[in-house]
Amino acid sequence: MLLIIAVAIGFEAARRLVQGGPPVDPTGYAFILLIGTILIESGRAFVMRRVGGAIASEAMLADSVDRLADVLANLGVLIGLIGVRMGLLWADAAAALIVAVIIVRAAGMLTWRSGDILIDRAPAGAEEDLRGAIRNVGGVREVRSVRVRRSGPNLIGDATIATGRMLSVEAVSALAEDVKARARSVLPRLDLAVTVEGQKQGADLVERIHAAAARNGGVRDLHNVTVEREVDGSLHLTMHAKLPGDQTVAEASSVSRNLERSIRAELPEVTRIDIHLEPMEPQVVPGQDVTARNAQLAAQIRAIVEAHPEVKRCVDV
Ligand SMILES: [Zn+2]
């Protein structure tokens, strides 16, 4: 509708500029009406811009742009009428052309902004800004994907990042919180969902062995992982793993074979794997203070410790 009006005004103005037409007779109240409109519309545009910015309402901001276009159009008409009063007959048509251009611009902006909102398009550059910000968060090795879209006055998005594979659940959730905090510093209205994945590239051999054991889940507390490169170039792995103490040897060796398969799947170049199985310690070990009963042993320990020239005094044994 705005565009049709603008084209009609522009066409008529151009015709008058070229061919001339009946003179416009600006009466006094036309000026009063125009000045009144300009004042009221300026006030409305100002208030809408303020409020629209404060509550982040795109609709209200678009409305304020509309009001401002009205003000400019009215100013154009006012200048045109002043020109006509001063005897410049072409001034009215020229002002009408300006008005037509302003209306076309306002219509274009309105269409563009509504389109943004209707198809949930995120503000330009939001995804690049977000990607750049979270890439620098400590612990993030790689930003795999970033998406942002609009949801009413807010933004919602998701990000997939890659980090070391052996991070604990605690560390992963702390990392996700860090990423969200950094994202909010760039896009305050963003509600971000973070997916954390383990990065396979760049992981060292020991990390990959721990990852394979963690995925396998059969053993507890894998430790003392040693990777030996033999003279002929082959890899020889040794490691300790703990199992519940009440498992039978048959059960334990089945778990061990299972773990070996998992490690070979992760590291096919390995030639030999030795897994030493140990029973898990009970959660609480019974204890008793026997210092008094073993006074001689305590005295010996004290003597050995104090024999070191750096030690001034042994406080408690
Ligand atoms: Zn051990």
Residues whose N, C-alpha, C, O or C-beta is under 5 A from the ligand:
A	BS01	ZN	H240
